[in-house]
Amino acid sequence: MQLVAPIQPEVRASTSEVKQLRLESYKKYHPPTFSGLESEDGQGFLEECHRILRTIGVVETSGVSFTTFYLKGAAYYWWRVYELDSLAEAASLTWTQFSNMLLRKYVPQSLRDAWRAEFEQLRQGAMTVSEFAVRFSDLVRHAPALVATVRERVCWFIEGLNPSIRLSMARELKMDITYQHIVGIARRLEGMLTRDREEREVKRSRDSGTFSGTRAPATAR
């Protein structure tokens, strides 16, 4: 008679255990804290938290609870009062709703409007493409309605470049291309234009006899 081993019951982690494991995963990315001080960047705090939440795939399931876990000082007490007064609403808040609440509380609309206006008027000017890309990325987050898609982000970036570079990118405006790719193309074009300008200056110096500090030979009498 063959003995049959008993079937072991499947062991499943409880909901609280799963959430704890996800929280530990979130902590490994060293999320920022936010206290609500004027010197702090509330929008930057939300964006960094969202980046981590998206990476571990818990934006809508645990985004609010994980982010509020890292509120400190006045910001923590603001959230705690809201949570106690509106327990059911707090438990059902989406990430977007929570983000809008925190922005309204700690980032004045007047300041957000000023950042948006600065983004709309942003032009490369004397900046290099790399410097312009950094400033663009810093301001674009304040105008989400203007750059809701990758294509809109790419078009706004190209439009802000200096004419010498922008006019060489007419083809890219019609292509389905990533923002990172378009920045790379702009950098290469800038490098080519810089080399061309330097070569012309060298040629002009040679033609005038001033290249490398030399002078044209005197004409024999």
C-alpha positions in Angstrom: 0.0 0.0 0.0 1.6 3.3 -1.2 1.5 6.1 1.3 0.4 9.5 0.0 1.8 12.6 1.5 -0.8 15.0 2.8 -1.3 18.1 0.7 0.1 21.1 2.5 -2.3 24.1 2.7 -1.1 27.1 0.6 0.3 29.8 2.8 -0.7 33.3 1.7 0.6 36.5 3.2 -2.1 38.7 4.7 -3.0 42.0 3.2 -1.1 43.8 6.1 2.0 41.7 5.5 1.9 42.4 1.8 1.6 46.1 2.5 4.5 46.0 5.0 6.7 44.3 2.4 5.9 47.0 -0.2 6.6 49.7 2.4 10.0 48.1 3.1 10.6 48.1 -0.7 9.6 51.8 -0.8 12.0 52.7 2.0 15.0 51.2 0.1 14.7 54.0 -2.4 15.2 56.6 0.4 12.1 58.7 -0.3 12.3 62.4 0.8 10.6 63.9 3.7 8.4 67.0 3.8 7.7 69.3 6.7 5.8 72.1 5.0 8.5 74.8 5.4 8.7 77.6 2.9 12.2 76.6 2.0 11.0 73.2 0.9 9.8 72.2 -2.6 6.4 70.6 -2.1 6.0 69.8 -5.8 9.5 68.3 -5.9 8.6 66.1 -2.9 5.5 64.8 -4.6 7.4 64.1 -7.9 10.2 62.2 -6.2 7.7 60.1 -4.2 5.6 59.4 -7.3 8.7 58.3 -9.2 9.5 55.7 -6.5 5.8 54.6 -6.2 5.6 54.1 -9.9 8.8 52.1 -9.9 7.4 49.6 -7.4 3.9 49.7 -8.9 1.9 51.0 -6.0 0.8 54.5 -7.0 -2.9 54.0 -6.6 -2.9 51.1 -4.1 -0.5 52.6 -1.5 0.7 55.9 -2.8 -1.1 58.1 -0.3 -0.3 56.1 2.8 3.4 55.6 1.9 3.9 59.3 1.1 2.1 60.6 4.2 4.4 58.2 6.2 7.2 60.6 5.3 5.4 63.8 6.3 7.1 65.6 9.2 6.4 68.6 11.4 3.6 70.9 10.3 2.8 68.9 7.2 2.3 65.7 9.3 -0.1 67.5 11.7 -2.0 69.0 8.7 -2.5 65.5 7.3 -3.3 64.0 10.8 -6.0 66.6 11.4 -7.6 65.9 8.0 -7.3 62.2 8.5 -9.1 62.3 11.9 -11.8 64.7 10.6 -12.4 62.8 7.4 -11.4 59.2 8.0 -13.5 57.7 5.2 -12.4 60.3 2.7 -8.7 60.0 3.6 -8.8 56.3 3.1 -10.2 56.6 -0.4 -8.1 59.5 -1.7 -6.5 58.9 -5.0 -2.9 60.0 -5.7 -4.1 62.9 -7.8 -6.5 64.1 -5.2 -3.9 63.9 -2.4 -1.3 65.7 -4.6 -3.7 68.5 -5.4 -4.5 68.9 -1.7 -0.9 69.1 -0.6 -0.1 71.6 -3.5 -3.0 73.8 -2.5 -1.8 73.8 1.1 1.9 74.3 0.6 2.5 75.7 -2.9 0.5 79.0 -3.4 -1.4 79.3 -6.7 0.4 82.6 -7.3 3.8 80.9 -7.2 2.6 78.1 -9.5 1.2 80.7 -11.9 4.6 82.5 -11.9 6.4 79.2 -12.6 4.1 78.4 -15.5 4.5 81.8 -17.0 8.3 81.5 -16.8 8.1 78.1 -18.5 6.0 79.6 -21.3 8.5 82.3 -21.9 11.6 80.1 -21.5 14.2 80.4 -24.3 17.7 79.1 -24.6 19.4 82.4 -25.1 23.0 82.3 -23.8 22.6 78.9 -22.2 24.1 75.7 -23.7 21.6 73.0 -24.7 22.5 71.1 -21.5 21.8 74.1 -19.3 18.6 74.8 -21.2 17.5 71.2 -20.8 18.0 71.4 -17.0 16.0 74.6 -16.7 13.3 73.2 -19.0 12.9 70.1 -16.9 12.8 72.2 -13.7 10.0 74.4 -15.0 8.0 71.9 -17.2 6.6 70.2 -14.1 4.7 73.4 -13.3 2.8 73.3 -16.6 1.4 69.7 -16.8 -1.6 70.8 -18.9 0.8 72.2 -21.6 2.9 69.1 -21.9 0.4 66.3 -21.3 2.1 64.1 -23.9 5.7 63.3 -24.9 5.1 64.9 -28.2 4.0 68.2 -26.6 7.0 68.1 -24.3 9.3 67.6 -27.3 7.7 70.4 -29.3 7.9 72.9 -26.4 11.6 72.0 -26.0 12.5 72.5 -29.7 10.5 75.8 -29.8 12.6 77.2 -27.0 16.0 76.4 -28.7 18.0 79.1 -30.4 17.1 79.5 -34.1 20.4 78.1 -35.3 19.6 74.8 -33.7 15.8 74.9 -34.0 15.7 75.4 -37.7 17.8 72.3 -38.2 15.3 70.2 -36.3 12.2 70.6 -38.5 12.3 66.9 -39.4 12.3 65.9 -35.7 9.1 67.9 -35.1 7.3 65.4 -37.3 8.7 62.3 -35.8 7.5 60.1 -32.9 10.6 60.7 -30.7 11.4 60.7 -27.0 12.4 63.8 -25.0 15.8 62.3 -24.1 16.4 61.6 -27.7 15.6 65.1 -28.8 17.9 66.6 -26.2 20.7 64.4 -27.5 20.1 65.5 -31.1 20.1 69.2 -30.0 23.4 68.7 -28.2 25.0 67.1 -31.3 23.8 69.9 -33.5 25.1 72.5 -31.0 28.5 70.7 -31.1 28.6 70.7 -34.9 27.6 74.4 -35.0 30.3 75.2 -32.5 33.0 73.4 -34.5 31.9 75.1 -37.7 32.1 78.5 -36.0 35.5 77.8 -34.6 36.8 76.6 -38.0 35.5 79.7 -39.7 37.2 81.8 -37.0 40.5 80.0 -37.6 40.2 80.4 -41.3 39.4 84.1 -40.9 42.4 84.5 -38.6 44.7 82.7 -41.1 43.4 84.8 -44.0 44.1 88.0 -42.0 47.5 86.8 -40.8 46.6 86.9 -37.2 46.3 83.2 -36.5 48.3 82.0 -33.5 49.6 85.4 -32.9 51.6 85.5 -36.2 51.6 88.4 -38.5 51.6 88.5 -42.3 55.1 88.8 -43.7 56.1 92.3 -44.7 56.1 93.0 -48.4 59.7 93.3 -49.8 60.6 96.8 -51.0 
